[in-house]
């Protein structure tokens, strides 16, 4: 049963990955990428990596891909310029794909990666939590790289916000704090004028 599920998820992953790069509509490509993520999480479930599988579904499918779909659907993308030059660069793309396939076959097709040389890991006990084991390793052995990665991500967030909020010449922008503090006296002036008599 596990071998059947492995081949099923692998076929779905390969087909959805091909659909990502061959779909003409970017929304269809994003939905195919969502299916690829779900199939990949199924493969991770088969090797008892439940935490990574649920994180992949929650973070990438639930947040990143939804945001990507919103951006793709809100932007008016002209697909005609994107398709220009596809036939011209097709031989180069096929040559690179063939080279990658040959390299993968040479690396993974050897005797170092068969089931005899690399036996499957022993099955864990029923009460084993890989989330707890991952957290223990992450916060003990790899605590400094983890903290450095957190600081780098924080600096990247601050840099992105500062780049977005910087003032550029020639661009009109509104200040929300000035709009909130506005008063009627600042915007409206009532002028009393004497009425003209009828002639």
Secondary structure, 3 states (H helix, E strand, C coil): CHHHHHHHHHHHHHHHHHHHHHCCCHHHHHHHHHHHHHHHHHHHHHCCCHHHHHHHHHHHHHHHHHHHHHHHHHCCCCHHHHHCCHHHHHHHHHHHHHHHHHHHHHHHCCHHHCCCCCCCCCCCCCCCCHHHHHHHHHCCCCHHHHHHHHHHHHHHHHHHHHHHHCCCCCCCCCCHHHHHCCCHHHHCCCCCCCCCCCC
